[in-house]
Amino acid sequence: MRVNVPVTFGVLHLAPLWPAFMAQHPKVTLDVTLSDRLVDLVDEGFDVAVRIARLQVSSLISRQLTTTRLILCASPEYLRRHGAPRHPAELAGHSVIAYSLLAAGDQWEFFSSQGSREPIQVKVSPRMRTNSGDTCTAAALQHMGLVLQPSFLVGPHLDSGALVEVMPGFRSTELGVYAVYPSRRQLTPKVRALIDFLVDAFRMRAWPA
């Protein structure tokens, strides 16, 4: 069974699950590809993929595993040197490290916690752009600037104090984590078994809110 998963999520949160799945299904073989590129499941021969996104309407069938929130954060040292923005409009005066595969690109979106449902969209001008979420986080840990990263990735650094959430009064986008496959006709018993396993595994998983 060929499986495609995002790199960092695959390493941190899926790799520890594979042994248990294999133990439960000893006749199943796995070919796991880690890539943040949006692969074509049919053309590239994947049975199932895990995707982190605001899922668009498509021919793919999906089951949600969990959610994750994009969190704006920086190191305490960066904030000591440059101050903390209090409103999205102030991001223009800060060094920004951008994840180049973010669907919204350089157009970051925030929602006020004061009740307004209208999004506040800000176009950022990154000092550094990379297709690696780990590189974004590493740069933030070295005091390079602000990053907008998923809670599953920066959560441990927020817990340790190495990174601090910025503008907590403005929440960014919530993304779904989905298992997707090409069509119901291709939901073989092994694919169903894997998806059911992942749904159960993430049912009790809690990311930073």
N, C-alpha and C positions, 0 to 999 in steps of 0.2 A: 504494500500500500504506500503510495507516494503522497507525502504531506509537505506542504509549504507553510512556513511560519516566519513572523518577523524576527529579526536577529536578536535584539536585546530581550524581548519578551520570551523568545524561544529559549535563550540561555538561562534567564533568571527563573522563569515560571513554568516552562514546559519540560525542559530537560529533566528536572527532578521527578516528573510524573511518568516518564516513559518506562522505567523498570517495573512499576506497579501494573501498568497496562499490559506490558509484555508477559508478566507473570500470570495475569488473568487470562491471556489469550496466547498460549504458547505456540499455536500454529500460524500466527500472524507475523509477517516480516514487515519492518518499517524502513522506508527510505525518506529521511527527513532532510529537507533543504531549507536553510536559513537565508532569507533575503528580504530586504525592505522594499524591493521592487514589486510593483503590482503585476503579478504574473497572470497569464491567460491559462486557466486551469485546463481547458480542453486542448488547446494547441500544444501545451507543454506537458500534457499527460499527468496532471496531478489529480488524485482522487478527492482530496479535501485540503482546505487551507484555513489558517487562522488569520483574521484581519481585524485591525483596529481602526475604526473610522466611524463617521456618520454615514451609515450604509446607504448607498444610492439604489434606486430601483434598477434591477438588472435581471438577467436570466438565471442568476445563481440563487440557490436555495440557502437560507441562513438560519442558524440557531444562535441566540445570544448566550454567551458564557458569563459575562460580567460587564461592568462599566469601568471606565477610568476617566479622570478629569485632568485637563491640561492645567498646570500650576505655574504661575510666573514666580521665579525665585532667583536668588543671588546669594553670594557668600556674605557673611557679616562684615568681612574686611572690605569688600567692594562697596557695601552700603555705608561703611564708616568713611570711606574716602570720598564718595560721590553723592551720598544721601539717597533716600528711598523715594521713588515717585509715589504720589498719592492718588493720581488720576491717570487714566490711559493717555491723555493728551500730553503728559509729561515724559512719555517714553522717548520722544524725539531728542531729548537732551541726554540720553544714556547710551552706553555701549551695549549692543544687543548681539547675542549669538543665536543664529537661526538654524533650525532643522530644515534642510532644503526639500525634503519629501513631504512636509506638512501640506495637506490638501489646500489650505487657505493661502499658502505661500507667505508673502511678507505682509499680508493683510490680517492682522491679529484682531480677534473679536473678544469683547468682554461684556458682562452683564452686571449692572449695579445690584448690590444686595439690598438696596432700599426699596425694591418692589417694582421698578420699571422693567418691562419685558423687552424694551427696545435695545437691540445690541449697539454697543459703541465700537466702531471699527476704526482701527489705527493702522496706518501703513508705516512699517518700521524700515529702517535702513541699516541692515546688519553690518557690524564690523567684521564678523566672520560668519560664513555659511558652510554647512557640512551635511552630508547625507547620513551621518552617524549620530544617533541620539547619545551614545556613550561619549563621543567626542564633545558634543555640546555640554554635557554634564561635567566632564573633566575640565573643560575650559572655565565653567562657572565656579568649580571648586578651587581653581587657581586665580579667582578674583578678576576674570576677564570681563564679566558683564552679566546682563540679565538673560535668562533662558526661559522658554515656555515649553515645559516637558511633561509627559504623562506621570500621574501620581505613582504608578507601579514602578517607575524608574527612579524618581527623586525622593520617594517616600522615606527610604532608609536615611538619606542625607538630611532630610527635614527632621526626622526623629533624633538624629545625633547632634543637630545644631550646626552641621557643616554648611547647610544651606538654610535660608530663611524665606518663607513665603512673602512676596511683595504685593502690595495693594490687596489685602485680604477682603476689602470692601467691594471688590470687583472680581467676579468669578469668570473664568474662561470656559471654553467649550467642554462639554462632556461627550466622550466617545464611547461607542459600544465595542466590546470584544466579541467577535463572532466566529463560529465555525461555518464555513461555506463549502458547498459542493455544487457540481454543474447542474444536476437535475434530479428529480425524484426517481427517474428510471435508473440512475447510477448509484442510488443509495443501497449498496451491497451490504450484507450482514456485517462485514468487517468495518465498513465506514460508519454504519449505524452504531456499532459497538464503541468505536473511538469517540464519536460525538457524544454518546450517552455518558461515557467515562469522563470526558472533559466537563460536561455540564455538571455532573456530580462533584467533580474535583473543585470546581470554582464556586459552587453554591454557597459555601461558607467562607469564601475568601473576602477579606475586607481591605480595601485600599484607603489611603488618607482621603478624607471627605473634602 
